[in-house]
Amino acid sequence: MIAKLALVAAVARLRDAGIEAPAGDARALLAHAMQIAPERLSLQIGEVLSPAQQARFEAAISARQTRQPVSQIIGHRLFFGRRFTVTPDTLDPRPETEALILAALGAPFSRVLDLGTGTGAILLSLLAERPGATGLASDLSPAALAVARQNALALGLDERAEFRLSDWYQAISGQFDLIVSNPPYIALDEMEGLEPEVRGHEPHLALTDFADGLSAYRLIAAGAPAHLHPGGRLIVEIGPSQGRAVAGFFRAAGFEAVRVLPDLDGRDRLVTGDWPGCDISRPLA
């Protein structure tokens, strides 16, 4: 079958399945099946698909019809300009999380702690942007840590990134200039309202605290002072309705200059705070 005809048929199938952007998803999956870069698809759309390519495309479209995310089907996702391996054991790195990277890069740091790292996208993006920095990433999931290690190796950051199995700060020692986290913040009673791609295919442990959505923030804010250098920072991603509550946890823990910051769509997305003091003897990257 000619690739163009296969694409047309696939778009119709995805549209019938209720996929929001059937054309874009079908094109991404066809490029994956043809084992070419997405930007080359227009140049090769008139080619005849080989039996192997047809089989890969059929499997990919069938998986997408079940609402499996495109990133899981093709096995990777671009985040902050870099390619990260994605599996069903990790959250799909989302564009709105790039706001956290931008906020973190707004001040110097040399040592970073990433709590609940998942794919490692946050820590590894920060290390890639700051060549002098090192970091430690933790997660409760051994499978997620394996993916994060794989991403560190692929990006050439494995010598500057350490990964540790830990329930938040449980197995963490030492102090850091910057602590970052995108913790599970979906309340249990909100889970049913999530899109099928999220609710049915991403790890629930990384999505919800099975309570009010704020449990992780209470622990992160309370434990951060013991792990921050004077003048260090804490930055977390939040749900759009959680800014006031999380900022309150930060202030109660003793943080100064606490702010709620928006993402590019104008929705509350981050809470940041500074730990009091300044250690001028500490070199920064």
SULDA-V838199 format. One record per helix or strand of 2 or more residues. SS is the DSSP state (H for helix, E for strand). FROM is the first residue (numbers start at 1). LEN is the number of residues. If there is no record, write none. Layout:
ss={SS/SS}
from={FROM/FROM}
len={LEN/LEN}
//
This chain:
ss={H/H/H/H/H/E/E/H/E/H/E/H/E/E/H/H/H/H/E/H/E/E}
from={3/22/38/51/70/76/82/95/111/121/134/142/161/176/188/196/204/215/228/243/256/268}
len={14/13/7/15/5/4/4/10/5/9/6/13/5/6/6/4/4/13/10/10/7/7}
//
